[in-house]
Amino acid sequence: MEKKYKILLKLKDYFLENLFCHENELKPMLRFQEFNEDWKQIKGKNIYSIISGGSYKSSDSQKEGIKWLKIKNVGINRLNENDVDYLPLKYKNDKKFLLKKGDIVLALTGTIINSKLKIAIIDNFFNYSLLNQRVGKIDINNKNINKYFIYYYLQTNKTILKIRSKIDGTSPPNLSITDLNEIKFNIPSLNEQNKIVDLLSNIYDKIRFYECYINKLNYFKKYLLQNMFC
């Protein structure tokens, strides 16, 4: 099981680095055979708008109410459900900061950890949660762009290096919306984007499945070791 998991991780990294092209490249190293058109370069500001979260007060935090998505909840391709704060129901009409399943969120402070991007997709648990400041929601405003293509593109090593160059030397390491808007993306046709997204999503889903299985197995082993001699 763990061997398959490690193979999937390597496969994910391989595809991330070879299915996309950057800067002056017109075509990626690896490509579906039915596509041969050159990719076109577009700036982020012509693809998406970044919604930064609301500046809610710490004193508003409570034990129940509306889930409050903070930086601490945004990990690498996942959301932390173990340490969740809540906001009063009076904020339920803050539509601008309301998150829905499938939305893409990005940490704007401490954006990179272990050379990986703190970016995730809103799941069922955080559906209809409220976005906190210094977490950005990526809203695609270009009908020719698959939002999950951008989600994966941002996770490529070359894009992460670009982002790192923007935040190095800042304390704390803050990524600005202006910096995100200036990132250049090389974009293929929507059909090719969809194929890339389908492939990567399938791999990411399998990785998540194996992670959950391995974690449960390790928990079960620990439980047995702690109780077998009681």
Secondary structure, DSSP 8 states (H G I E B T S, - for coil): -HHHHHHHHHHHHHHHHHS---TT-SS-SS--TT-----EEEEGGGTEEEEE-B---GGG-BSSSEEEE-GGGB-SSSB--SS-EEE-GGGTT-GGGB--TT-EEEESBS-EETTEE-EEE--STTTT-EEBTTEEEEEE--TT--HHHHHHHTTSHHHHHHHHHHHTT-SS-B--HHHHHH-EEEE--HHHHHHHHHHHHHHHHHHHHHHHHHHHHHHHHHHHHHHTT-
